[in-house]
Amino acid sequence: MIFLRPATLGEADRLFSWRNDPVTCANSRSTATVPREDHDRWMQFNVMHGYPEHMVMIAESDQGCIGVVRFDAAKNDLMSYEASITIAPNMRGRGLARPVLAKACSFMPDFLIRAEIRAFNDASRKVFEHCGFEAIDAALGFIIYQREPVI
């Protein structure tokens, strides 16, 4: 069973490690590693003071913390969010991304959700497609996916 809960500032070390994992970096919008002071500032802004513009949720199972899902509101539109997901490096390859993303999206039925995924990231593309996202555009090596609000 997968559970989601809000991230806390006490998880800064874990999220910093996951963010700077080489596979995560390679698939991120920004492929550079993030300096610690930038990450700590990001934690303050997004985790401590982010809601409702930013929601950072930790995914857990009986195996412990397995990943993080983030929703960031579009500028000027709190009914539209961008989603991103990271599965903990030691938990990858176990089929956890689909149920984690599906569970997270179930909390957001009234919102349009988009995701920008690197074109070569077949695994993430399949996860988002399985969760009801459709490719709507491509730009600069990314495919833009969208899931309409559930009516």
Secondary structure, DSSP 8 states (H G I E B T S, - for coil): --EEEE--GGGHHHHHHHHTSHHHHHHSSS-S---HHHHHHHIIIIIIS-TTTEEEEEEEETTEEEEEEEEEEETTEEEEEEEEEEE-GGGTTSS-HHHHHHHHHHT-TTSEEEEEEETT-HHHHHHHHHTT-EEEEEETTEEEEEE----
